[in-house]
Amino acid sequence: MAHPVDVHVGKRIRHRRWLVGMTQQQLAEKVGIKFQQIQKYETGANRVSASRLWDISEALDVPVSFFFEGLDVEAQAEGIRDESMPADLMGDKEALDLVRSYYSIPENQRRRLFELARVLSDVA
């Protein structure tokens, strides 16, 4: 069974890769490995070494600490979850596509859209 930290780091790799619009193949080429290894990292099946995590952080243009963000929060929130949301919200492709699309909207329109979504969620 995969260690929870390895799973979390893998989710963060996938999350960042999706946000920047990079495929597993493209990331693998930048890091100098096969895409199957990226798949294993993203699922937590294989542990990412420190040097490889450094290479991935450079390829994805984030600090190494990015991959560990939210680890404490995730552990505390385990079991206390809104059933209407996926267990791994940032691992959900639809949610990440929505976030990517949201940030491509000009800021003034994005704020108005955010307020609309907040009102709609309060009504639901």
C-alpha positions as a Python dict, from the first residue, in 0.01 Angstrom:
ca = {
    (1, 'M'): (0, 0, 0),
    (2, 'A'): (125, 347, -91),
    (3, 'H'): (232, 582, 187),
    (4, 'P'): (-12, 875, 230),
    (5, 'V'): (268, 1129, 178),
    (6, 'D'): (364, 966, -153),
    (7, 'V'): (0, 978, -263),
    (8, 'H'): (-27, 1345, -164),
    (9, 'V'): (293, 1439, -349),
    (10, 'G'): (170, 1250, -655),
    (11, 'K'): (-162, 1433, -647),
    (12, 'R'): (20, 1766, -627),
    (13, 'I'): (237, 1671, -926),
    (14, 'R'): (-74, 1582, -1128),
    (15, 'H'): (-254, 1897, -1008),
    (16, 'R'): (26, 2129, -1115),
    (17, 'R'): (82, 1945, -1443),
    (18, 'W'): (-287, 1981, -1532),
    (19, 'L'): (-293, 2348, -1430),
    (20, 'V'): (-6, 2431, -1664),
    (21, 'G'): (-161, 2218, -1941),
    (22, 'M'): (126, 1970, -1966),
    (23, 'T'): (88, 1604, -2057),
    (24, 'Q'): (259, 1322, -1871),
    (25, 'Q'): (475, 1269, -2180),
    (26, 'Q'): (586, 1633, -2188),
    (27, 'L'): (674, 1630, -1819),
    (28, 'A'): (861, 1303, -1857),
    (29, 'E'): (1065, 1444, -2145),
    (30, 'K'): (1156, 1755, -1944),
    (31, 'V'): (1266, 1540, -1650),
    (32, 'G'): (1438, 1275, -1863),
    (33, 'I'): (1227, 971, -1773),
    (34, 'K'): (947, 766, -1930),
    (35, 'F'): (586, 882, -1897),
    (36, 'Q'): (496, 556, -1723),
    (37, 'Q'): (716, 666, -1433),
    (38, 'I'): (522, 993, -1411),
    (39, 'Q'): (202, 785, -1395),
    (40, 'K'): (344, 585, -1105),
    (41, 'Y'): (449, 901, -923),
    (42, 'E'): (107, 1060, -969),
    (43, 'T'): (-75, 760, -822),
    (44, 'G'): (170, 727, -535),
    (45, 'A'): (264, 377, -652),
    (46, 'N'): (630, 486, -672),
    (47, 'R'): (802, 720, -428),
    (48, 'V'): (967, 1028, -582),
    (49, 'S'): (1331, 1071, -483),
    (50, 'A'): (1451, 1412, -363),
    (51, 'S'): (1656, 1477, -676),
    (52, 'R'): (1370, 1372, -905),
    (53, 'L'): (1126, 1592, -711),
    (54, 'W'): (1370, 1880, -761),
    (55, 'D'): (1373, 1814, -1138),
    (56, 'I'): (992, 1796, -1146),
    (57, 'S'): (961, 2120, -949),
    (58, 'E'): (1184, 2296, -1202),
    (59, 'A'): (991, 2151, -1496),
    (60, 'L'): (660, 2264, -1342),
    (61, 'D'): (802, 2599, -1223),
    (62, 'V'): (713, 2560, -855),
    (63, 'P'): (923, 2529, -539),
    (64, 'V'): (970, 2178, -399),
    (65, 'S'): (758, 2282, -99),
    (66, 'F'): (456, 2309, -333),
    (67, 'F'): (427, 1931, -338),
    (68, 'F'): (386, 1916, 41),
    (69, 'E'): (138, 2202, 79),
    (70, 'G'): (-190, 2100, 239),
    (71, 'L'): (-51, 1777, 379),
    (72, 'D'): (-141, 1864, 740),
    (73, 'V'): (-482, 1999, 638),
    (74, 'E'): (-557, 1684, 438),
    (75, 'A'): (-471, 1461, 734),
    (76, 'Q'): (-691, 1665, 969),
    (77, 'A'): (-985, 1677, 727),
    (78, 'E'): (-979, 1302, 657),
    (79, 'G'): (-1321, 1167, 739),
    (80, 'I'): (-1478, 1514, 765),
    (81, 'R'): (-1588, 1566, 409),
    (82, 'D'): (-1882, 1709, 218),
    (83, 'E'): (-2018, 1408, 28),
    (84, 'S'): (-2132, 1632, -260),
    (85, 'M'): (-1767, 1702, -350),
    (86, 'P'): (-1510, 1452, -475),
    (87, 'A'): (-1275, 1318, -206),
    (88, 'D'): (-981, 1458, -402),
    (89, 'L'): (-1109, 1786, -539),
    (90, 'M'): (-775, 1890, -688),
    (91, 'G'): (-734, 1544, -835),
    (92, 'D'): (-1065, 1573, -1017),
    (93, 'K'): (-1002, 1657, -1386),
    (94, 'E'): (-1331, 1846, -1420),
    (95, 'A'): (-1247, 2065, -1119),
    (96, 'L'): (-900, 2141, -1253),
    (97, 'D'): (-1039, 2223, -1597),
    (98, 'L'): (-1284, 2459, -1428),
    (99, 'V'): (-1004, 2628, -1232),
    (100, 'R'): (-791, 2665, -1545),
    (101, 'S'): (-1085, 2816, -1735),
    (102, 'Y'): (-1174, 3043, -1442),
    (103, 'Y'): (-827, 3196, -1434),
    (104, 'S'): (-830, 3258, -1808),
    (105, 'I'): (-1123, 3501, -1760),
    (106, 'P'): (-1030, 3870, -1712),
    (107, 'E'): (-1009, 3961, -1342),
    (108, 'N'): (-1310, 4196, -1323),
    (109, 'Q'): (-1535, 3937, -1491),
    (110, 'R'): (-1386, 3661, -1278),
    (111, 'R'): (-1484, 3843, -957),
    (112, 'R'): (-1840, 3883, -1082),
    (113, 'L'): (-1853, 3514, -1177),
    (114, 'F'): (-1721, 3420, -832),
    (115, 'E'): (-1993, 3626, -660),
    (116, 'L'): (-2258, 3465, -881),
    (117, 'A'): (-2132, 3117, -791),
    (118, 'R'): (-2132, 3207, -421),
    (119, 'V'): (-2494, 3329, -439),
    (120, 'L'): (-2602, 3018, -632),
    (121, 'S'): (-2435, 2786, -382),
    (122, 'D'): (-2604, 2964, -90),
    (123, 'V'): (-2944, 2914, -258),
    (124, 'A'): (-2887, 2545, -336),
}
